């Protein structure tokens, strides 16, 4: 029985029991800002459990989940995963323990036909109700009462909580720990938890007491991969049909010993991690240094670490993405939609990380060469965290070199980094949508018209619904239809006016889209009442500016991929009336010539007057046409396609719900304002179009005229000549100032000259000057000793901060002078560091006591 069959059997079974089937929610939970990722099937139903949403009493789902709490076990046990699918059925104040238990047993034993003799049950130690129900189904010697640690679920120290009951499958003695005490409560691999039934029935108080909840809920979770494993009699989850193709692809491409246990563990971990990365990135999570991106980066790096241990030194993980997609696309089509993008991002992350691995090796070699036998655990963690260097390889190399480190310090540094990672997560903005969803969905007519008549359906003020509103500072309005575009897909919301009998009664300052309801945020100028009819009119010129910018983002996206490569895919955008910004994947700063080429390409497409066509089609058909989909958007079966160019060969084809020009000529002109970094492998372009470019040019001309007036010239060419002349004059004045300083300072210096072994040592103290001045003075001083070997030491000291410049000449080098040796002597006494070359060194730092030229003579000679 394969995974597709198991998913279908589960959903069909519970739908037949009047459960509403909900598709899997995103891995990114918008309903709970405390979670980085969706970790269980119940996450999307949180509002139903809390009574904030109603209308559904029974639900079932197959939910994509991602957890890293046991990541160190992934690949090393038969059951642990980061990315997995959770089968779940839920009751919101409807049925309770009896039905949940009986239906779970029916599905396990009669639908998927698990061997009853291999099944065991656990219940919470004090849950007599669950025990009694189970005792009528299975023998009592197969029911185990366990403690709070395993069989009592709680949200926190206080709040909703309740006992759990687990269905356990006995895999057999060969999977066990062989201890005489081994039973269902043992944490070895023999007894596998297949299904967990949570009975949420209490509200824990601050004093620890349990008060029964008014609404008792059921929340169950069963790992698809584990179910697949036991149904098909497999030895671990990595032998199931969702993993087997990935494992085979890894084994086929790497020259490794398949029978070696460690090798298998590494392969299994790689297979799990590439699944997790593929799904997370397909939902817009880009590897970064914080939040969700930090988690995905660590998962990818852990996979690369195992590839390194298997002897792979080149990017390989990205080659597994098509295998993951082929295995999962029927159930989760979004992974196929973003397949190429995911592969590009993973490959870029691999290339970057492999570079840091080499840097890590350099650090380790420096430690070995230094002769140190004990290093700090913090340094070892830095090798892991900063350079991403595998701890196992560090251990192995250090062992060969007889180097040890403090394990406790490593653990402390690791925990500190974890805390920083947790603290970096700021969460997401969560909107309580119930007040909006009580109104019907809004019909949007703004694709084809700028105004319309509409009936007022809802007035919302301070999270309260009203029947009418008089003059008020601000309120939210929902109509049955509207031409106002609600902010979504990166495009800002429309602004405009609300009229009654040609009189403005409200001004719309922003528009949001919430659960398919378009919410008008408005300043109220006159009384408005529910069910009254109004004329809605958007700010047409502002909308046209937004449309120009939005269509330009599509042209820019295509141009970036043509000029920089297919990896330069959009990862975010903001389309406003006054400008737009466009974030995309690229690993280096754009050159001036690249920026120029991008501008020229976009403007060329504007001048070609390409038609912009909008059409609706199925998601599959759009993919066949080669349409580009965006990470941050979620798509249904029917999609809206924006096509630029002639139908025979579209220049750009993207899935998009925004408003657009009907022809590229309407954009007018395109101008890039800036290009910058917004994170690792992430660049941002800010640009303007149409009349905003005209305003930009006008403003620029005004500034140029102001500069011309200050310089007392007329043309841009004259400005250039005048500025060049001023720069040269400034340089000449600076040199004169430096010369004056040199002359003045030479009158104040304390100087000692000594000779040893035919080399003259000149020590000069110059008070209160910086290192730049010392370098300048050394240039002048070295000229005085062109024919004799000399060592010149110039220094300045102020408030215990010392700056030193050392010089020698060619004659001194031939005589055997080593400035590096001299710096080491100084460092041994003053503890300051130097840098330089064979004839020049400079250094500085803080010293505890004053030094004079005689002290340096003693140090040097």
C-alpha positions in Angstrom: 0.0 0.0 0.0 1.8 3.2 -1.1 1.6 6.7 0.3 -1.0 8.0 -2.1 -3.3 5.1 -1.2 -2.8 5.6 2.5 -3.6 9.3 2.3 -6.8 8.6 0.3 -7.9 5.8 2.6 -7.5 8.0 5.6 -9.4 11.0 4.2 -12.1 8.8 2.7 -12.6 7.0 6.0 -13.1 10.2 8.0 -15.1 12.0 5.3 -17.5 9.0 5.5 -17.8 9.9 9.2 -19.0 13.4 8.4 -15.6 15.1 8.7 -14.8 18.1 6.5 -11.6 17.5 4.6 -9.2 20.4 4.8 -6.1 20.5 2.4 -2.7 20.8 4.0 -2.0 24.3 5.3 1.3 26.0 4.5 4.5 25.1 6.3 4.5 28.8 7.4 1.8 29.2 10.0 0.0 32.6 9.7 -2.3 31.7 12.6 0.4 31.4 15.3 3.3 33.8 15.4 5.0 31.8 18.1 5.8 29.0 15.6 8.5 29.1 13.0 6.9 26.3 11.1 3.7 24.2 11.1 4.7 21.4 13.5 1.4 19.5 13.7 -2.0 19.0 12.0 -3.8 21.0 14.6 -2.0 24.2 13.9 -4.4 25.4 11.1 -7.4 24.6 13.4 -6.2 26.6 16.4 -9.1 29.1 16.0 -11.7 26.3 15.9 -10.2 24.8 19.1 -10.4 28.2 20.8 -13.9 28.8 19.6 -12.9 31.9 17.5 -14.1 30.1 14.4 -17.3 28.1 14.1 -19.3 26.3 11.5 -17.2 23.2 11.4 -17.4 20.5 14.2 -15.4 17.7 12.5 -12.3 18.0 10.3 -9.6 15.8 8.9 -6.3 16.6 7.0 -3.0 15.4 5.7 -0.7 18.2 6.9 2.9 19.1 5.8 5.0 19.5 9.0 8.5 20.5 9.8 10.3 20.0 13.2 13.9 20.2 14.2 13.6 19.4 17.9 15.1 15.9 17.2 17.3 16.8 14.2 20.4 15.1 15.7 18.5 11.8 15.6 17.4 12.1 11.9 19.1 9.5 9.9 20.4 7.7 12.9 17.1 6.2 14.0 14.4 4.3 12.0 11.7 6.9 12.6 12.9 10.5 13.2 12.3 13.1 10.4 12.4 16.9 10.1 9.8 17.1 7.3 6.9 14.7 7.5 3.2 14.4 6.8 0.7 14.1 9.6 -2.7 12.4 9.2 -5.2 13.9 11.6 -8.8 13.9 12.6 -10.3 16.6 14.8 -13.4 17.3 16.8 -14.4 20.8 18.0 -16.8 20.2 20.8 -18.5 17.3 18.9 -17.4 13.7 19.6 -15.0 12.8 22.3 -12.9 9.8 23.5 -15.3 6.9 22.7 -15.6 7.8 19.0 -12.0 8.9 18.6 -10.7 5.6 20.1 -13.2 3.3 18.2 -12.6 5.0 14.8 -8.8 5.0 15.2 -8.9 1.2 16.0 -11.2 0.6 13.1 -9.0 2.4 10.6 -5.8 0.7 11.9 -7.2 -2.8 12.0 -9.8 -2.9 9.3 -8.8 -0.3 6.7 -5.1 -0.7 6.7 -5.2 -4.1 8.3 -2.4 -3.9 10.9 -1.8 -7.1 12.8 -3.8 -6.8 16.1 -1.2 -9.0 17.9 1.5 -6.4 17.3 -0.6 -3.5 18.6 -0.4 -2.0 22.1 -2.1 0.9 23.8 -0.9 3.6 26.2 -3.2 5.9 28.2 -2.5 8.5 30.8 -2.1 7.0 34.2 -5.2 8.7 35.7 -7.4 8.5 32.6 -9.8 5.8 33.7 -12.3 6.8 31.0 -9.9 6.0 28.1 -8.7 2.9 29.9 -12.2 1.5 30.2 -13.0 2.3 26.5 -9.9 0.5 25.4 -10.4 -2.5 27.7 -13.6 -3.3 25.7 -11.5 -3.4 22.5 -8.2 -5.0 23.5 -6.9 -7.2 26.3 -6.1 -5.3 29.4 -2.5 -6.7 29.5 -2.0 -4.7 26.3 -2.9 -1.4 27.8 -0.2 0.6 29.6 -0.7 3.5 32.0 2.0 6.1 31.5 3.0 9.4 33.1 2.6 13.1 32.3 5.9 13.0 30.4 4.6 10.9 27.5 0.8 10.9 27.9 -0.4 14.3 29.0 -0.5 17.2 26.5 -0.4 20.8 27.5 -0.1 24.1 25.7 1.9 25.7 28.6 2.0 25.9 32.4 -1.6 27.1 32.3 -4.4 26.8 29.8 -5.9 24.0 27.7 -4.5 20.5 28.3 -5.5 16.9 28.4 -4.5 13.2 28.5 -3.2 11.3 25.5 -3.6 7.8 24.3 -1.2 6.2 21.8 -1.4 3.3 19.5 1.9 1.4 19.5 3.2 -1.1 17.0 5.7 -3.8 18.1 8.4 -4.1 15.4 9.9 -7.2 17.0 12.8 -8.1 19.2 15.4 -7.4 16.5 14.6 -3.7 16.8 14.8 -3.7 20.6 17.5 -2.8 23.2 17.6 -6.4 24.5 17.1 -5.3 28.1 14.9 -7.5 30.2 12.9 -4.5 31.2 12.1 -3.5 27.6 8.4 -2.9 27.1 6.1 -0.3 25.6 7.5 2.4 27.8 11.0 1.9 26.5 12.4 4.5 24.2 14.3 2.0 22.0 13.1 1.4 18.4 11.1 -1.8 19.1 7.8 -0.1 20.1 6.9 2.5 17.5 4.3 5.1 18.3 1.9 5.2 15.2 -1.0 7.3 16.3 -1.5 9.8 19.1 -5.0 10.7 20.3 -5.1 13.9 22.4 -8.2 14.5 24.5 -8.3 18.2 25.3 -10.7 18.4 28.2 -9.1 20.6 31.0 -8.0 24.1 31.7 -5.0 24.1 34.0 -5.0 26.9 36.6 -2.0 28.7 38.0 -2.3 26.6 41.2 -2.1 23.4 39.1 -5.7 22.5 39.4 -7.6 21.2 36.4 -11.0 22.6 35.5 -13.1 20.9 32.8 -13.4 22.8 29.5 -16.9 23.7 28.3 -15.8 22.6 24.8 -13.9 19.3 24.8 -11.9 18.7 21.7 -10.1 15.8 19.9 -6.8 16.3 18.2 -5.1 13.3 16.7 -1.9 12.9 14.8 -0.4 9.9 12.9 2.9 10.1 10.9 2.3 9.0 7.3 5.8 7.7 6.9 5.5 5.6 10.1 2.2 4.2 9.0 3.6 3.4 5.6 6.5 1.6 7.2 4.4 -0.7 9.4 1.7 -1.3 6.9 4.3 -2.5 4.4 6.5 -4.4 6.9 9.6 -2.2 6.2 12.6 -1.7 8.5 12.5 2.1 8.6 10.8 5.1 7.2 13.5 5.6 4.6 12.5 2.4 2.8 9.0 3.9 2.1 8.0 5.0 -1.4 8.4 8.7 -0.4 12.1 8.2 0.4 13.2 5.2 -1.6 13.7 7.1 -4.9 15.8 9.8 -3.1 17.9 7.3 -1.3 18.5 5.3 -4.5 19.6 8.5 -6.3 22.1 9.4 -3.6 23.5 5.8 -3.5 23.7 5.7 -7.3 25.7 8.9 -7.6 28.1 8.5 -4.7 30.8 5.9 -4.7 30.1 4.6 -1.1 29.8 1.3 0.8 26.1 0.8 1.0 26.4 -1.9 3.7 28.3 0.4 6.2 25.9 1.5 8.9 27.3 5.1 9.2 27.1 5.5 5.5 23.5 4.5 5.5 22.8 6.9 8.4 24.4 9.8 6.4 22.4 8.9 3.3 19.1 8.8 5.2 19.8 12.2 6.8 20.6 13.7 3.4 17.3 12.3 2.0 15.3 13.8 4.8 17.0 17.2 4.7 16.7 17.7 1.0 12.9 17.0 1.3 12.6 19.6 4.1 14.6 22.2 2.2 12.7 21.6 -1.0 9.3 22.1 0.6 10.4 25.0 2.8 12.1 26.9 0.0 9.1 26.2 -2.4 7.0 28.2 0.2 9.4 31.2 0.1 11.8 30.4 3.0 15.2 31.5 1.7 18.3 30.3 3.7 19.4 33.3 5.8 20.9 34.0 9.3 17.8 34.3 11.3 14.3 33.0 11.8 12.9 30.4 9.4 15.8 31.0 7.0 18.3 30.2 9.7 16.6 26.8 10.4 16.6 25.9 6.7 20.2 27.0 6.3 21.2 24.7 9.2 19.2 21.8 7.6 21.0 22.3 4.3 24.4 22.6 5.9 23.8 19.4 7.9 23.1 17.6 4.7 26.2 19.0 3.0 28.2 18.0 6.1 27.1 14.4 5.6 27.9 14.6 1.9 31.4 15.8 2.9 31.8 12.8 5.1 30.8 10.6 2.2 33.6 12.2 0.1 31.5 14.6 -2.0 33.3 18.0 -2.5 31.1 19.4 -5.2 27.5 20.7 -5.0 25.2 17.7 -5.2 22.2 18.3 -3.0 20.4 20.4 -5.6 20.5 17.5 -8.0 18.1 15.6 -5.7 15.4 18.3 -6.0 13.9 16.9 -9.2 13.7 13.5 -7.5 11.9 15.0 -4.4 9.5 16.8 -6.8 8.7 13.7 -8.9 8.0 11.8 -5.7 5.7 14.4 -4.1 4.2 16.5 -6.9 0.9 14.6 -7.3 0.0 15.5 -3.7 1.8 18.8 -3.5 1.9 20.4 -7.0 3.5 23.6 -5.6 6.9 21.9 -5.3 6.8 21.2 -9.1 5.9 24.8 -9.7 9.0 26.0 -8.0 11.4 23.2 -8.8 14.0 25.1 -10.8 14.0 28.0 -8.2 14.5 25.6 -5.3 17.4 23.8 -7.1 19.1 27.2 -7.9 18.8 28.4 -4.3 20.1 25.1 -2.8 23.0 25.0 -5.3 24.0 28.6 -4.4 23.8 27.7 -0.7 26.0 24.6 -1.3 28.6 26.6 -3.2 28.8 29.2 -0.5 29.0 26.7 2.3 31.7 24.6 0.5 33.8 27.8 0.4 33.5 28.2 4.2 34.4 24.5 4.7 37.8 25.3 3.0 38.2 28.3 5.2 37.5 26.1 8.2 40.3 23.8 7.2 42.7 26.8 7.0 41.8 27.7 10.6 42.4 24.1 11.8 45.8 24.0 10.0 46.8 27.2 11.7 45.9 25.7 15.1 48.0 22.6 14.3 51.0 24.6 13.1 50.9 26.8 16.2 51.7 23.8 18.4 48.7 24.3 20.7 47.6 21.1 22.4 44.4 22.5 24.1 42.0 24.9 22.4 38.7 26.3 23.7 35.4 24.7 23.1 34.2 28.1 21.9 36.7 28.0 19.1 35.5 24.6 18.0 31.9 25.8 18.0 33.0 28.8 15.9 34.4 26.3 13.4 31.0 24.7 13.3 28.8 27.7 13.4 30.8 30.3 11.5 32.5 28.1 9.0 29.9 25.3 9.1 32.7 22.8 9.7 31.6 19.4 10.9 32.4 18.7 14.5 33.0 15.0 13.7 35.8 16.0 11.2 37.3 18.5 13.8 37.3 15.7 16.4 39.1 13.3 14.0 41.8 15.8 12.9 42.4 17.0 16.4 42.8 13.4 17.6 45.5 12.8 15.0 47.3 16.0 16.1 46.9 15.2 19.9 44.7 18.3 20.3 41.9 18.4 22.8 39.2 20.9 23.6 36.7 21.7 26.4 33.4 19.9 25.5 31.5 21.9 28.1 32.6 25.2 26.5 31.4 23.9 23.2 28.0 23.0 24.6 27.7 26.4 26.3 28.6 28.2 23.1 26.1 26.1 21.1 23.3 26.9 23.6 24.1 30.6 23.5 23.8 30.5 19.7 20.5 28.6 19.9 19.1 31.3 22.3 20.2 34.0 19.9 18.4 32.2 17.1 15.2 32.0 19.1 15.5 35.6 20.1 15.9 36.7 16.5 12.5 35.3 15.6 10.1 38.3 15.7 7.0 36.4 14.5 4.5 37.4 11.9 1.6 39.8 12.0 -1.6 37.9 12.7 -4.9 39.3 11.8 -8.1 38.1 13.6 -10.2 37.6 10.5 -13.5 36.5 12.0 -14.9 40.0 12.1 -14.3 40.3 8.3 -15.4 36.8 7.3 -18.9 37.4 8.7 -19.4 39.4 5.5 -19.8 37.8 2.1 -16.7 37.8 -0.2 -16.2 41.0 -2.2 -16.5 41.0 -6.0 -13.5 42.8 -7.4 -14.3 44.7 -10.6 -11.2 46.9 -10.7 -9.5 44.9 -13.5 -11.8 46.5 -16.1 -13.3 49.6 -14.4 -12.2 52.5 -12.1 -15.6 53.1 -10.6 -18.8 51.3 -9.7 -22.0 51.4 -7.6 -21.8 49.3 -4.5 -23.8 48.4 -1.4 -22.2 48.9 2.0 -22.2 45.5 3.9 -20.1 46.2 6.9 -18.7 49.0 9.0 -15.9 48.1 11.4 -14.5 50.5 14.0 -12.1 49.5 16.8 -12.8 45.8 16.0 -16.5 46.3 16.5 -19.2 46.1 13.7 -21.6 49.0 13.5 -24.9 49.6 11.7 -24.0 53.2 10.9 -21.3 55.8 11.5 -21.1 59.5 11.5 -18.1 61.8 11.0 -15.2 59.8 12.3 -11.5 59.8 12.0 -11.2 56.4 10.5 -13.2 53.2 9.9 -13.1 50.0 7.8 -15.8 49.5 5.1 -16.7 46.3 3.2 -18.9 46.6 0.1 -20.5 43.9 -2.1 -18.3 44.9 -5.0 -15.5 47.4 -5.5 -13.0 48.7 -8.1 -10.5 49.3 -5.2 -7.6 46.8 -5.3 -6.8 45.4 -1.9 -3.1 45.2 -1.0 -1.8 41.7 -2.0 0.9 40.1 -4.1 3.3 43.0 -3.3 1.0 45.6 -4.8 -0.3 48.4 -2.5 -3.9 49.0 -2.1 -5.9 51.7 -4.0 -7.0 55.0 -2.6 -9.9 57.2 -3.8 -13.4 58.5 -2.9 -16.8 57.2 -1.8 -19.7 59.4 -3.0 -23.4 59.6 -2.5 -25.4 61.8 -4.8 -22.1 63.1 -6.3 -21.0 64.3 -2.8 -17.8 62.9 -1.2 -18.8 61.2 2.0 -15.6 59.3 2.7 -12.0 59.2 1.5 -10.3 55.8 1.1 -6.7 56.1 2.3 -5.8 52.4 2.0 -7.3 49.1 0.9 -6.5 45.7 2.3 -7.5 42.2 1.2 -8.5 39.9 4.0 -9.9 36.4 3.4 -11.3 37.4 0.0 -12.9 40.5 1.6 -11.7 43.9 0.3 -11.5 46.2 3.3 -11.6 50.0 2.6 -9.8 52.0 5.3 -11.5 55.3 5.1 -11.9 58.8 6.6 -15.6 59.4 7.2 -17.0 62.8 6.3 -20.7 62.1 6.5 -23.1 59.5 8.0 -22.9 56.1 6.4 -25.4 53.3 7.0 -25.4 49.5 6.3 -27.2 48.5 3.0 -27.0 52.0 1.6 -25.7 52.3 -2.0 -22.6 54.5 -2.9 -20.5 55.3 -5.8 -16.9 54.1 -5.4 -14.1 55.9 -7.4 -10.4 55.1 -7.2 -7.6 57.6 -7.7 -7.1 56.9 -11.4 -3.8 58.6 -11.9 -2.3 56.8 -8.8 -3.6 53.5 -10.1 -2.0 54.1 -13.5 1.3 54.8 -11.8 1.0 51.5 -9.9 0.1 49.6 -13.1 3.2 51.0 -14.8 5.4 49.9 -12.0 3.8 46.5 -11.8 4.1 45.7 -15.4 7.7 46.9 -15.3 8.5 44.4 -12.5 7.6 41.6 -15.0 9.9 43.1 -17.6 12.6 43.5 -15.0 12.2 40.0 -13.8 12.7 38.6 -17.3 15.6 41.0 -18.0 17.4 39.9 -14.8 17.2 36.2 -15.8 18.4 36.9 -19.3 21.4 39.0 -18.2 22.4 37.5 -14.9 21.2 33.9 -15.4 18.1 31.8 -14.6 19.0 31.9 -10.9 18.0 35.6 -10.6 14.4 34.8 -9.6 12.1 37.1 -7.7 11.8 36.6 -3.9 9.7 39.6 -3.0 8.5 43.0 -4.2 6.7 46.2 -3.3 4.7 47.9 -6.1 3.7 51.4 -5.1 2.6 54.5 -7.0 5.9 56.5 -6.4 8.4 53.6 -6.9 8.8 49.9 -6.8 11.4 47.6 -5.2 12.3 44.2 -6.5 14.2 41.5 -4.5 15.9 38.7 -6.3 18.4 36.0 -5.8 22.0 36.8 -6.8 25.3 36.4 -5.0 27.2 39.5 -5.9 26.8 43.2 -6.4 25.7 44.2 -9.9 28.3 46.0 -12.0 27.6 49.3 -13.6 27.6 47.7 -17.0 25.0 45.1 -15.9 22.7 47.8 -14.5 23.0 49.7 -17.7 22.2 46.5 -19.8 19.2 45.8 -17.6 17.9 49.3 -18.0 18.4 49.2 -21.8 16.6 45.8 -22.0 13.5 46.9 -20.1 13.3 50.2 -22.0 13.7 48.4 -25.3 10.7 46.2 -24.5 8.7 49.3 -23.6 9.6 50.9 -26.9 8.6 47.7 -28.7 5.0 48.4 -27.6 4.3 44.8 -26.6 0.7 43.9 -25.8 -0.1 42.8 -22.3 -2.7 40.0 -22.2 -4.5 38.7 -19.2 -6.1 35.2 -19.3 -7.2 32.5 -16.9 -6.3 28.9 -17.2 -5.6 25.8 -15.1 -2.5 25.6 -13.0 -1.2 22.6 -15.0 -1.8 24.4 -18.3 0.1 27.5 -17.0 3.0 25.3 -16.0 3.0 23.7 -19.5 3.2 27.2 -21.0 6.3 28.0 -18.8 4.6 30.6 -16.6 6.7 31.9 -13.7 5.1 31.6 -10.2 6.1 33.5 -7.1 7.2 32.0 -3.8 5.0 34.2 -1.6 1.8 33.4 -3.5 -0.5 30.4 -3.0 -2.3 29.2 -6.2 -5.6 27.4 -6.7 -6.6 25.2 -9.6 -7.5 28.2 -11.8 -4.8 30.9 -12.1 -4.6 34.3 -13.7 -1.7 34.7 -16.2 -0.2 38.0 -17.3 1.5 37.6 -20.7 3.7 40.2 -22.3 4.4 40.0 -26.0 2.8 38.3 -29.0 1.0 35.0 -28.5 3.3 33.1 -30.8 6.3 33.8 -28.4 5.5 35.6 -25.2 8.4 37.6 -23.8 7.2 37.3 -20.2 4.6 34.9 -18.7 3.8 35.1 -15.0 1.0 34.1 -12.6 -0.2 37.3 -11.1 -3.3 38.8 -9.6 -2.2 42.5 -9.9 -3.3 45.3 -12.1 -1.3 46.0 -15.3 -1.0 48.2 -18.4 -2.6 46.9 -21.6 0.6 47.6 -23.5 4.3 48.1 -22.5 4.2 51.5 -24.2 2.0 52.8 -21.4 5.0 52.4 -19.0 6.7 55.3 -20.8 10.3 54.9 -19.5 12.1 52.9 -16.8 14.9 54.0 -14.5 16.9 52.1 -11.8 17.5 54.3 -8.7 19.6 51.8 -6.7 20.9 48.3 -6.3 21.8 46.9 -2.9 22.2 43.8 -0.7 19.3 42.8 1.5 20.8 39.6 2.8 23.0 36.6 1.8 22.5 35.9 -1.9 19.7 38.5 -2.0 19.8 41.8 -4.0 17.3 44.6 -4.3 16.6 47.0 -7.1 14.6 50.1 -6.6 13.2 51.8 -9.7 10.6 54.2 -11.1 8.6 54.5 -14.3 6.5 56.9 -16.4 5.8 60.3 -14.9 7.9 59.4 -11.9 10.9 59.3 -14.1 10.0 62.7 -15.5 9.7 64.1 -12.0 13.1 62.5 -11.2 14.7 64.1 -14.3 13.2 67.5 -13.5 14.5 67.3 -9.9 17.9 66.2 -11.1 18.1 69.1 -13.6 17.2 71.6 -10.8 20.0 70.2 -8.6 22.5 70.4 -11.5 21.5 74.1 -12.1 22.1 74.8 -8.4 25.5 73.2 -8.5 26.3 75.2 -11.7 25.4 78.4 -10.0 27.6 77.6 -7.0 30.6 76.9 -9.4 29.8 79.9 -11.6 29.6 77.8 -14.8 26.8 77.1 -17.3 27.0 73.6 -18.8 27.5 70.0 -17.4 30.8 69.8 -19.2 32.0 73.0 -17.5 30.8 71.6 -14.1 33.0 68.5 -14.7 36.1 70.6 -15.7 35.6 72.9 -12.7 35.2 70.1 -10.2 38.3 68.3 -11.6 40.3 71.6 -11.2 39.0 72.0 -7.6 40.0 68.4 -6.8 43.5 69.0 -8.0 43.8 72.2 -6.1 42.6 70.4 -3.0 45.2 67.7 -3.4 47.9 70.3 -3.8 46.8 72.1 -0.6 46.6 68.8 1.3 50.2 68.0 0.3 51.3 71.4 1.4 49.6 70.9 4.8 51.4 67.6 5.2 54.7 69.1 4.3 54.1 71.9 6.9 53.2 69.3 9.5 56.4 67.3 8.7 58.6 70.4 9.1 56.9 71.4 12.4 57.0 67.9 13.8 60.7 67.4 13.0 61.4 70.2 15.3 59.7 68.5 18.3 60.9 64.9 17.9 63.0 63.0 20.4 65.5 61.0 18.5 68.2 58.4 19.2 70.5 56.8 16.7 72.6 53.7 17.4 74.6 51.4 15.2 75.1 47.6 15.5 76.7 45.1 13.1 76.9 47.7 10.5 73.2 48.7 10.6 72.1 52.1 11.8 68.9 52.2 14.1 67.0 55.5 14.1 64.3 55.8 16.8 62.1 58.9 16.7 59.2 59.9 19.0 56.7 62.4 17.5 53.9 63.4 19.9 50.2 63.5 19.1 50.2 62.4 15.5 48.3 59.6 13.7 49.6 56.6 11.8 49.0 58.4 8.4 51.4 61.1 9.5 54.0 58.6 10.7 53.9 56.9 7.3 54.3 60.2 5.5 57.2 61.1 7.7 58.9 57.7 7.2 58.8 58.3 3.4 60.8 61.5 3.9 63.2 60.0 6.5 64.1 56.9 4.5 65.3 59.1 1.7 68.1 60.3 4.0 69.7 56.9 4.2 69.7 55.7 0.6 73.3 54.3 0.7 73.6 52.7 4.2 71.7 49.9 5.9 69.2 51.5 8.3 66.2 50.6 10.5 63.8 53.5 11.1 61.3 53.3 14.0 58.9 56.2 14.2 56.2 56.2 17.0 53.7 58.4 18.6 52.1 57.9 22.0 49.0 59.5 23.5 46.8 58.3 26.4 48.6 54.9 26.4 47.7 54.4 22.7 50.7 53.8 20.6 51.2 53.9 16.8 54.5 52.6 15.3 56.0 52.6 11.8 59.1 50.6 10.9 61.1 51.0 7.7 64.2 49.6 6.2 65.8 50.0 2.7 67.2 47.7 0.1 70.7 48.0 1.5 69.3 47.0 4.9 67.5 43.9 3.5 70.7 42.8 1.8 72.5 43.2 5.1 70.0 40.7 6.6 67.6 43.1 8.4 64.3 41.4 9.3 61.6 43.8 10.3 59.3 40.8 11.1 61.8 39.7 13.8 61.9 43.2 15.1 58.1 43.4 15.4 58.1 40.1 17.3 60.6 41.5 19.8 58.4 44.6 20.3 55.2 42.4 20.5 56.9 40.3 23.3 57.3 43.4 25.4 54.4 45.7 24.5 51.9 43.1 23.3 50.8 44.9 20.1 50.3 43.5 16.7 51.9 44.5 13.3 51.2 44.0 9.7 53.2 44.8 6.6 55.9 43.7 4.1 59.6 43.0 4.3 60.6 46.7 4.1 57.6 48.3 5.9 55.6 47.4 9.0 53.0 49.3 11.0 51.2 48.5 14.2 49.5 49.9 17.2 47.5 49.3 20.4 47.2 50.1 24.0 50.2 49.8 26.3 50.3 49.9 30.1 53.3 52.3 30.6 55.1 55.0 28.7 58.1 54.2 26.5 60.9 56.4 25.3 63.4 56.0 22.5 65.9 54.4 24.8 63.4 51.7 25.7 63.1 50.8 22.0 66.9 50.7 21.7 66.9 48.2 24.6 64.2 46.1 22.9 65.8 46.1 19.5 69.5 45.7 20.4 
